[in-house]
Amino acid sequence: MSQTLQATYAAKRKARRFAVQGIYEWQMSHNPVHEIEARTRVENAMHKVDLAYFHELLQQTTRRALELDAVYVPFLDRDINQLNPVERSILRIGCYELVHHIEIPYPIVLNEAIELAKDFGATDSFKYINSILDEVAKNVRQTERNAR
């Protein structure tokens, strides 16, 4: 992998990390998304973050929250209101990427969500996140999955 590609990959990974935190805050505080984004940019070293991707993830996952929830809810083993807010944030980002960023291979989307869950979630939440997003990928990325 070239250094440019590695830098791009790392910048998107950082964008996801900040987006999870912003979505979590939005869910818990109901603060305006533009304020969360502005504060995040001011209070953090963002020079190695894909800022456009951070902006897109934060804006689109909050704007489309109900639409994204509808994508993964059929695969939950509990009521959506019983989901941990961190899990819900990660599931929303994962669903957004699976549905709206088909250029990102689904195994990468799943891996990124697993890593977010390991960093921010409860002890074994990464297993739960993986199982849910794998089912989503079977539905929304059927052609890609069949080609592998």
N, C-alpha and C positions, 0 to 999 in steps of 0.2 A: 504494500500500500504506500503510495507516495506521501510525502510530508504534507502536501497541500490537502490531500484527501483526509489524512489523519486529523489535520487542524479543523477541517470542515466538520468531520464526525464529532470531534471533541467539542466544538462550538455548539452543535445541535444538542449534544448530551447536556451541556451546561444550560442551554435554553430550556430543556425539559425540566431540569432540576428546579430552576427558578419558577417555571410555569406551575409545577406541582405545588410549590409553596404559595404562589399567588392564588391559585384556584382554591386551595385549602382555606386561605384567609378570606376569600370572597364567600365561600360557603359558610364559614363560621361567623363572620362579622357583617356580611352584606354591605361592606364598603364598596363604593364605585370602583369598577375595574380600572378605569384610567388613573385613579389615585393610587391604587395598589401598584400598578405598573410604574408610575412616576416615582413613587417612594423606593421601589425595588431598584430602579436604575440609579437613584441618588445614593442609596445606602450600601451598595455592593460594587465590587470591582467587576465591571461588565465588559472590559476590553477584549476578553477572549470568548464572549458569548455571541451566538448568532442572534443579534437583537431583533432582526426581522422575524425570525422563527419564534422567538420568545413572545413577541407582540402577537403574532398570529395565534399561537397556542393559547395564550391567555385570553385574548379577545374572542376567538371562535369557540373555545370549549365552554366559556361562560355564556356566550350568546346562544349556543346550540345545546345547552346542558340537557334539556328535556329530550331533545331528539337523540342525543348520544346515550342518555340513560335508556331509552327505548331499545337501543341496539343490544345492550348487554343484559338487561333485566330478565329476558326469558331464560338465561342460563344461571341465574342466582339460585342459591339454595335457601335464601331467606328474603324477607321483605327488604326492599331498597333502603328503607329508613333505618334498618339495623346495620347497614354498612358503616364501617369506620370512615370518617371523612377523608382520611388519607387514601384509603382504598378507592373511594369514589372518585377522588381527584385523579388518581393513576388510571383507573378504568376509563374515565372520560378522555384523557389524553390518548390512551391506547386506541380507543374506539375512533377518535377523531383521525388519528394517523392511519388506521386500517381503512377507514371509509374515504378519507379525503386526500391521502398521500399514497396513492398506489405505486408511486415510484420507489417508495421505501419497502424493501422486501418484508413480508410479514414476520419472518423469524427475527429480524432486527427489531421490529416494533415490539414483539413479545419479549425479547431480551432486554430492551431498554426499560420496559415496564417492570420486569422482574428486578432489575437493578435498582429502580426507583423504590420499589416495595422493600427491598433489602435495606436500603438506606433510610427510608422514612417510615416504613410500616411496622406492624407488629412482627413478632418473631417468625412466624410461618406464613405471613400474608402473601409473600411472593408466590407460594404454591397456589393459593386461591386465585390470585391475579392471573397467573399463567393459565390455570384451567379455564377461567372465564374468557380470557382473550383468545385462547386457542379455539374455543367454540365459536366465538365471533368470527375469527379468521376462516373457519370452515364455511361460514355463511357468506361473508362479504368478499372473501378472496379464494373462492372455490376453484377458479381457473388456475390461479397461481399455485395453489396447493396441489392440484392434480398434475401440474407440469413438473413438480419436483420429484 
